[in-house]
Amino acid sequence: MTSLPDTAATNAAGPIGSSAPALGDDERERLDTAISALHTGAQLWTALTLAQRVTLLQRVRASVAATAEDWANTAAASKGLDARHPLRGEEWLAGPYSVLGALDAYIATLSRLARGANPLDGVTVDRAPGGRTRVHAFPLTGIDRFLLAGFTGEVWLEPGVTPGAARAAAGLGQRTPTVSGGVGLVLGAGNVTSIPVLDVLYELLASNRTALLKVNPTQDPLVPIYKRALAPLIEPGFLRVVRGGPRVGAYLTGHPDLAHVHITGSAATFDAIVWGAPKDARPDEPVLTTPITAELGGVSPIVIVPGRWTEADIAYQAEHVATMRLQNSGHNCIAGQVVILSSDWDQADAFRAALRRAYAKAPERPTWYPGSADRLQRAADDYPDALVLGDRLLVEHDGDDDPSALQRTEYFAPVLGVVTVPGTGQGFLDAAVAYANDRLQGTLGANLLIDPATQKALGSGFDRAIAALRYGSIAINAWTAFGFITPTLTWGAFPGGTIDDVGSGIGVVHNALLLDRVERSVVRGPFRPFPRSLPGANGGGRLTILPTPPWFVAARTGAEVCEGLTRFRADGRVGGLVKTLLAALRA
């Protein structure tokens, strides 16, 4: 869920060009020894049965659960959030909660395969628009159906993949467990603490590849915790964790004994690794010959479909939009950046006013990621009339300013823009989809807010518009971060990225059902919170038990609820869950 900004590119994976000085002999020997151990581990991995792999993942789960409190507290402190900060709960959800959920989902998939069953047994598979095969991948457990009522998730496969072909391929590397994928390099993200671990798990389970994880320097405080949490993978040689900056990255990306590279970062870092130079100074041939996958972020739209909204709807969805930008201080590749409003919506001014209030009222926090101050200043220089609201900027484009900087620059900081396109109904929706597809940089994620009555009135036209959005993750009345945190959905750019034109990346991760030929994931959520989500007041919308989701920056009890949900995920204690739900009702 991250993208490293250009100014921090060298902190992520390696060099810009070949200017990084060579490593000393001792450091090269340390890294070579780690890679050699991983090759031995790769042989051991192929000797494990699927049942033994399930047992191993259960051990990892136990060790992650044991470190959850230290993990969340260390992550919060590293971002300047003290024990009383109302947003410290983000680090529970985006850290140990996400990893525990992924482990549970992978354990379920491998357990099915170990029994001779298929990962899609019991999972609804039908057709999406365009004849695509659609896998209804969330919720798959009773507790998720209860706690996250109103939220659903689908994985759409590429056109031409039949349901039978989807079933035949489900399982990926675990269908051929004795075939090794070698040793891979994972260049860890710098902003969200679960990402490096989730990427390692995907390497191991999707490709039977042991992994060398190079931690981003911003995550150095987490290294001792990663080593404790992942000790069951480290001990047998399935994982090694190393630190280091550009010199280490340069050495590892050029290492002849690595079979694959995966990076979560920026397009600038990707070009430095693959081409050894920025995009405008590339050589004729790439310097990296090893296969590479990547998640690189982009400029994410938030489409507001005009309808007849109540004052409560406007206030709630304004808080929703503020959350999409301000969670983790905007240091997320999936942070919403450009709100697309209808210039013909008679409630547009009311929504703008509510958005200003919600954006300004959200708790202040440090903009902690390297280079944030420079990017905020760049946005202020690009848009001198932007509203400065404490530690954040709101750019309301009025038609006179040039919107290109907002459209093409992933600020990776608390900068939110508002633009307009004309129209109502289907005309607006089609225009907004075209704006997002054609003008905004990247294809990682798109968000869309629409009231139930308007969606019903649009009928099949709404479904066609969703199919036309060229994004790897789409959230309807939700934030795409929900798709990130849901392990049975997929995370990555819309297909089509290449090393020549990488866009938001190549390939997917998470994907706990281990599906092949994925096109996108689609999340659907409730337009109205509890109790307005009750059938009599909801206008045909989805029922949820959450008054305010705990990940909203406006949730008064968000920190308590996020911690409680993680503890329940770790230990399953019903008494703790009841206490957490009572706190959620006070949000």
Buried (B, 14 or more C-beta within 10 A) or exposed (E): BBBBBBBBBBBBBBBBBEEBEEBEEEBBEBBEEBBBBBBEBBEEBBEBEBEBBBBBBBBBBEBBBBBBBBBBBBBBBBBEBEEEBBBBBBBBBBBBBBBBBBBBBBBBBBBBBBEEEBBBEEBEBEEBBEEBBBBBBBBBEEEBBEBBBBBBBBBBBEEEBEBEBBBEBBBBBBBEBEEBBBBBBBBBBBBBBBBBBBBBBBBBBBBBBBBBBBBBBBBEBBBEBBBBBBBBBBEBBBBBBBBBBBBBBBBBBBBEEBBBBBBBBBBBBBBBBBBBBBBEEBEEEBBBEBEBBBBBBBBBBBBBBBBEBBEEBBBBBBBBBBBBBBBBBBBBBBBBBBBBBBBBBEBBEBBBEBBBBBBEBBEBBEBBBBBBEEBBEBBBEBBEEBBEBEBBBBBBBEEEBEBEBBBEBBBBBBBBBBBBBEBBBBBBBBBBBBBBBEBBBBBBBBBBBBBBBBBEEBEEBBBBBBBBBBBBBBBBBBBBBBBBBBBBBBBBBBBEBEBEEBBBBBBBBBBBBBBBBBBBBBBBBBBBBBBBBEEEEBBEBBBBBBBBBBBBBBBBBBBBBBBBBBBBBBEEEEEBBEBBBEBBBEB
